[in-house]
């Protein structure tokens, strides 16, 4: 217990001594597409970004959904290579911080892993499946480009194409953009070095509602993800569809532990996604990968 308190006090002390940061202004495009969380009852606006909600508690647990969901993290981006945080809402709808050549390859290579996951789900019970595959994406360039790269990988790989035919899957080639899948907003830390994640992630584990540096809290991300999932599920009300959510590391990590029912969603950073990694969105904690102790973020990932 003493070690935990010492760690928390260290990070809180570190946070209070950091120089004040200025976050980029929000573009007209981002302002036209309010985050799903801002419509949550009782939410107020983040002081740095009016489209980001501040909430006081975690949302209710996620109810059963009618469709299969898969979580795909974007491939390596130019921001990853620069080693900076890239969360400004002004990035929605433009091409800044898109994929590197390696990132494009990672998106394409995700196709085979995705088909393997779908094949496993169909092996468990294919009577519930419509065999329809849909892609949803964050409006940030790195996520959209990854979704399209994965779609390309589904068509460009002979083995994958053969497996798709064997499974009877119908791949819908449109990528649906949903603002609820945007990157977690990092407030005054946006544009700063990746090491500044260390001012936020350890505190997340103790308080999922904290907004230090005007960061979007774990509770706020969980709230908008809950709203987003319920909205997407209602659009495919017949059920049994296979839906890929292409998004960002923190958002997907929060999504997987929230959907799985982990008691402390603030521990999400111990279940980190790699660039271009795809996972099934499980609905109980046994589906989570083994937790890995929190590590400092590295440039390029």
C-alpha positions in Angstrom: 0.0 0.0 0.0 2.9 2.4 0.9 4.5 1.7 -2.6 1.2 2.5 -4.3 0.8 5.8 -2.4 4.4 6.7 -3.0 4.0 6.2 -6.8 0.8 8.2 -6.9 2.3 11.1 -4.9 5.4 11.1 -7.2 3.3 11.4 -10.4 1.0 14.0 -8.8 4.0 16.0 -7.8 5.5 15.7 -11.2 2.3 16.8 -12.8 2.1 20.0 -10.7 5.6 21.1 -11.7 5.1 20.7 -15.4 5.1 23.9 -17.5 1.6 25.0 -18.8 0.9 23.8 -22.3 -1.2 25.3 -25.1 -3.4 23.0 -27.0 -4.1 23.6 -30.8 -7.4 25.3 -31.7 -10.3 23.2 -32.9 -11.2 23.3 -36.5 -14.6 24.1 -37.9 -14.8 20.5 -39.1 -14.3 19.1 -35.6 -16.8 21.5 -34.2 -19.5 20.3 -36.6 -19.2 16.8 -35.3 -19.7 16.8 -31.5 -18.4 13.9 -29.5 -21.0 11.3 -28.5 -20.0 11.9 -24.9 -21.1 15.5 -24.8 -24.7 14.4 -25.2 -24.4 12.3 -22.0 -26.8 13.6 -19.3 -24.9 15.7 -16.8 -21.8 16.2 -18.9 -20.0 19.5 -19.1 -17.5 20.7 -21.7 -13.7 20.3 -21.4 -12.2 23.8 -20.9 -9.7 23.2 -23.8 -12.1 21.6 -26.2 -15.9 22.2 -26.2 -16.6 18.9 -28.0 -15.0 16.8 -25.3 -17.1 16.0 -22.3 -16.2 16.1 -18.6 -18.2 13.5 -16.6 -18.2 12.7 -12.9 -18.5 8.9 -12.9 -18.1 5.8 -15.0 -21.1 4.9 -17.1 -23.3 1.9 -16.5 -21.9 -1.4 -17.8 -22.3 -2.2 -21.5 -25.4 -4.2 -22.2 -25.4 -7.3 -24.5 -24.9 -6.4 -28.1 -26.3 -8.0 -31.2 -23.2 -8.0 -33.4 -19.6 -9.2 -33.4 -17.0 -6.5 -32.8 -13.3 -6.4 -33.6 -10.9 -3.6 -32.4 -8.2 -2.5 -34.9 -5.5 0.0 -33.9 -4.1 2.2 -36.6 -0.8 1.4 -38.1 2.4 3.4 -37.4 1.7 7.1 -38.0 4.0 10.0 -38.7 3.1 11.3 -35.1 4.4 7.9 -33.8 7.7 8.4 -35.6 7.9 12.0 -34.3 7.2 10.8 -30.8 4.4 13.2 -30.1 0.9 13.1 -28.8 -1.7 13.7 -31.5 -5.2 14.2 -30.2 -6.4 17.6 -31.3 -9.9 17.7 -32.7 -8.6 19.8 -35.6 -7.2 16.6 -37.0 -10.6 15.3 -37.8 -11.2 15.3 -41.5 -7.6 16.3 -42.6 -4.6 14.3 -43.6 -2.1 15.3 -40.9 -0.4 12.5 -39.0 -1.4 9.8 -41.5 0.3 6.5 -41.9 4.0 5.8 -42.7 4.8 3.1 -45.3 5.3 0.7 -42.4 1.9 1.7 -41.1 0.2 1.0 -44.4 1.8 -2.5 -44.4 0.6 -3.1 -40.8 -2.9 -2.2 -41.9 -2.8 -4.6 -44.8 -1.3 -7.3 -42.7 -4.1 -6.9 -40.1 -6.5 -8.4 -42.7 -5.3 -12.0 -42.2 -5.5 -11.7 -38.4 -9.1 -10.3 -38.7 -10.2 -13.2 -40.9 -8.8 -15.7 -38.4 -10.8 -14.1 -35.6 -14.0 -14.1 -37.7 -13.3 -17.7 -38.7 -13.1 -18.6 -35.0 -16.4 -16.9 -34.2 -18.1 -18.7 -37.1 -16.7 -22.0 -35.9 -18.3 -21.4 -32.6 -21.7 -20.6 -34.1 -22.2 -19.5 -37.7 -26.0 -19.7 -37.5 -26.1 -16.3 -35.8 -23.9 -14.6 -38.5 -25.1 -12.6 -41.5 -21.6 -13.1 -43.0 -21.6 -9.3 -43.5 -18.3 -7.4 -42.7 -18.4 -3.6 -42.0 -15.7 -1.1 -41.1 -16.1 1.9 -38.8 -13.3 4.4 -38.2 -12.2 7.4 -36.2 -12.1 10.5 -38.4 -8.4 10.9 -37.8 -6.3 10.2 -40.9 -4.2 7.4 -39.4 -7.3 5.4 -38.5 -9.1 5.9 -41.8 -6.0 5.0 -43.8 -5.6 1.9 -41.7 -9.2 0.8 -42.3 -8.8 1.2 -46.0 -5.4 -0.6 -45.9 -7.0 -3.5 -44.1 -9.8 -3.6 -46.8 -7.1 -3.6 -49.4 -5.4 -6.5 -47.5 -8.6 -8.5 -47.7 -8.5 -8.2 -51.5 -4.8 -8.3 -52.3 -3.9 -11.5 -50.4 -4.8 -14.7 -52.3 -5.0 -16.8 -49.1 -7.2 -14.3 -47.4 -9.4 -14.0 -50.5 -9.8 -17.8 -50.6 -10.7 -17.9 -46.9 -13.3 -15.1 -47.4 -14.9 -17.1 -50.1 -14.9 -20.3 -48.1 -16.5 -18.5 -45.1 -19.1 -16.9 -47.4 -18.2 -13.4 -46.1 -19.4 -10.3 -47.9 -17.0 -7.4 -47.4 -18.6 -4.0 -47.5 -16.0 -1.6 -49.0 -17.3 1.6 -47.5 -15.6 2.9 -44.3 -18.1 4.6 -42.0 -16.7 7.5 -40.0 -17.8 7.9 -36.4 -16.6 10.7 -34.2 -17.2 8.5 -31.2 -14.1 6.6 -32.1 -11.8 9.7 -32.0 -8.5 9.6 -30.2 -8.6 10.3 -26.5 -8.1 14.1 -26.0 -5.0 14.9 -24.1 -5.7 18.6 -23.4 -2.6 20.7 -22.7 -0.4 17.7 -23.3 -1.4 17.5 -27.0 1.6 17.9 -29.3 4.0 17.2 -26.5 6.5 14.3 -26.3 5.1 10.8 -25.7 6.9 10.6 -22.3 4.2 13.0 -21.0 1.7 10.1 -21.1 3.4 9.3 -17.8 1.7 12.3 -16.2 -1.7 10.7 -17.0 -1.7 6.9 -17.2 -0.6 6.2 -13.6 -3.2 8.5 -12.3 -5.8 6.8 -14.5 -5.3 3.6 -12.5 -6.3 5.4 -9.3 -9.0 7.8 -10.6 -10.8 7.1 -13.9 -12.6 10.5 -13.7 -9.5 12.7 -13.3 -8.9 15.4 -15.9 -5.3 16.6 -15.0 -3.9 18.8 -17.8 -7.5 19.0 -19.2 -7.1 15.4 -20.5 -10.3 13.5 -21.4 -10.9 11.1 -18.6 -11.2 7.4 -18.8 -14.8 7.8 -17.6 -15.5 10.2 -20.4 -14.0 7.9 -23.1 -16.0 5.0 -21.6 -19.1 7.1 -21.8 -18.7 8.0 -25.4 -17.7 4.5 -26.4 -20.8 3.1 -24.7 -23.0 5.6 -26.7 -21.1 4.8 -29.9 -21.4 1.1 -29.6 -25.1 1.3 -28.8 -25.6 3.6 -31.8 -23.7 1.3 -34.2 -25.4 -1.8 -32.8 -28.8 -0.1 -33.4 -27.9 0.6 -37.1 -27.3 -3.1 -37.5 -30.4 -4.1 -35.6 -30.8 -7.5 -37.3 -27.6 -8.7 -35.4 -25.0 -11.1 -36.4 -22.8 -8.7 -38.4 -19.1 -8.5 -38.1 -18.0 -4.9 -37.3 -14.5 -3.6 -37.2 -13.8 -0.5 -35.1 -10.7 1.2 -36.3 -9.4 3.6 -33.7 -6.5 4.6 -31.3 -4.5 2.9 -28.6 -6.0 4.4 -25.5 -9.6 4.4 -26.9 -9.4 0.7 -27.9 -7.7 -0.3 -24.7 -10.4 1.4 -22.6 -13.0 -0.1 -24.9 -11.8 -3.7 -24.5 -11.6 -3.6 -20.7 -14.9 -1.7 -20.3 -16.6 -4.2 -22.6 -15.0 -7.1 -20.8 -16.3 -5.8 -17.4 -12.9 -5.2 -15.8 -13.6 -3.8 -12.3 -11.0 -1.0 -12.7 -11.2 0.3 -16.3 -8.3 2.7 -15.3 -6.0 -0.2 -15.6 -6.5 -0.2 -19.4 -2.8 0.8 -20.1 -1.7 -2.7 -19.0 -3.5 -4.2 -22.1 -1.7 -2.2 -24.8 -2.4 -2.6 -28.5 0.4 -2.6 -31.0 0.3 -0.7 -34.3 -2.0 -2.5 -36.7 -3.1 -5.1 -34.1 -6.6 -6.4 -34.2 -8.5 -8.1 -31.3 -11.9 -9.5 -30.7 -14.0 -7.4 -28.4 -14.7 -9.9 -25.6 -17.5 -9.6 -23.1 -15.8 -11.0 -20.0 -12.4 -10.6 -18.3 -11.2 -14.1 -19.4 -11.0 -12.7 -22.9 -8.4 -10.1 -22.0 -4.8 -10.7 -22.8 -2.3 -11.1 -20.0 -1.8 -7.7 -18.2 1.7 -6.2 -18.7 3.0 -3.7 -16.1 2.9 -0.1 -17.3 5.9 0.8 -19.4 7.1 4.2 -20.7 5.9 4.8 -24.3 8.4 4.5 -27.1 8.9 6.6 -30.2 7.6 4.9 -33.3 4.8 3.0 -31.6 
